[in-house]
Amino acid sequence: MRRQPRVSRLRTYTDAAAATGRRVLVAAGYDGLDLDRVAEQAGLDAAVLRHYLPDRDDLVALVLERWPDDDDPALRRSVVAELPAHLRPSG
């Protein structure tokens, strides 16, 4: 059985991390967002997740980047408002 190309595997991995990270961020807030928790809930290897997203701030950036513009803007604004200032998007 052939393995998925590396770029495709990475995209699948980061998609799962972003979706699960968003759920955890909405439910538990920034203080409750933990890479190990996200990895476990997403069924990902925590060490591999940490390779691509070394810290919680990288995961938040990925979550915000992948958050669809048309998906509950009020929820997104609420989540962003609770983030530390250095993570809030400008504009």
C-alpha positions as CSV (number, residue, x, y, z in Angstrom):
1,M,0.0,0.0,0.0
2,R,1.4,3.4,-1.0
3,R,1.6,6.2,1.5
4,Q,-0.1,9.5,0.9
5,P,2.2,12.2,-0.5
6,R,3.8,14.2,2.3
7,V,2.0,17.4,1.5
8,S,-1.4,15.6,1.5
9,R,-0.6,14.0,4.8
10,L,0.4,17.3,6.3
11,R,-2.8,19.0,5.1
12,T,-4.9,16.1,6.6
13,Y,-3.0,16.5,9.9
14,T,-3.3,20.2,10.1
15,D,-7.0,20.1,9.1
16,A,-7.7,17.7,12.0
17,A,-5.7,19.9,14.4
18,A,-7.5,23.1,13.3
19,A,-11.0,21.6,13.6
20,T,-10.3,20.0,17.0
21,G,-8.4,23.0,18.2
22,R,-11.4,25.2,17.3
23,R,-13.8,22.9,19.2
24,V,-11.5,23.0,22.3
25,L,-10.9,26.8,22.0
26,V,-14.7,27.4,21.8
27,A,-15.5,25.0,24.7
28,A,-12.5,25.7,27.1
29,G,-11.1,29.0,26.0
30,Y,-7.4,29.9,25.5
31,D,-6.5,28.8,29.0
32,G,-8.0,25.3,28.3
33,L,-6.4,24.9,25.0
34,D,-3.6,22.3,25.3
35,L,-1.7,20.6,22.4
36,D,-1.8,17.2,24.1
37,R,-5.6,17.5,24.6
38,V,-6.1,18.5,21.0
39,A,-3.9,15.7,19.7
40,E,-5.7,13.1,21.8
41,Q,-9.2,14.3,20.8
42,A,-8.2,14.5,17.1
43,G,-6.5,11.1,17.2
44,L,-3.1,12.6,16.3
45,D,0.3,11.8,17.6
46,A,1.2,14.6,20.1
47,A,4.9,14.5,19.1
48,V,4.1,15.0,15.4
49,L,1.6,17.8,16.2
50,R,4.3,19.6,18.3
51,H,6.7,19.2,15.4
52,Y,4.3,21.2,13.1
53,L,2.8,23.4,15.8
54,P,5.4,23.9,18.6
55,D,3.2,25.8,20.9
56,R,-0.4,26.8,21.7
57,D,0.0,30.2,20.0
58,D,0.8,28.4,16.7
59,L,-2.3,26.3,17.1
60,V,-4.5,29.4,17.7
61,A,-3.0,31.0,14.6
62,L,-3.9,27.9,12.6
63,V,-7.4,27.8,14.0
64,L,-8.0,31.5,13.1
65,E,-6.5,31.1,9.7
66,R,-8.8,28.1,8.9
67,W,-12.0,29.5,10.5
68,P,-14.4,30.0,7.7
69,D,-15.5,33.7,7.3
70,D,-19.1,32.8,6.9
71,D,-19.3,30.4,9.9
72,D,-20.9,32.1,12.9
73,P,-19.1,35.5,12.9
74,A,-20.4,36.3,16.4
75,L,-18.8,33.2,17.9
76,R,-15.5,34.0,16.2
77,R,-15.6,37.6,17.5
78,S,-16.3,36.3,21.0
79,V,-13.5,33.8,20.9
80,V,-11.0,36.3,19.5
81,A,-12.0,38.9,22.2
82,E,-11.0,36.4,24.9
83,L,-7.5,35.8,23.4
84,P,-4.4,37.5,24.7
85,A,-3.8,40.7,22.9
86,H,-0.8,39.4,21.0
87,L,-2.9,36.8,19.3
88,R,-5.9,39.0,18.2
89,P,-5.9,39.7,14.5
90,S,-5.5,43.3,13.6
91,G,-8.1,45.1,11.6
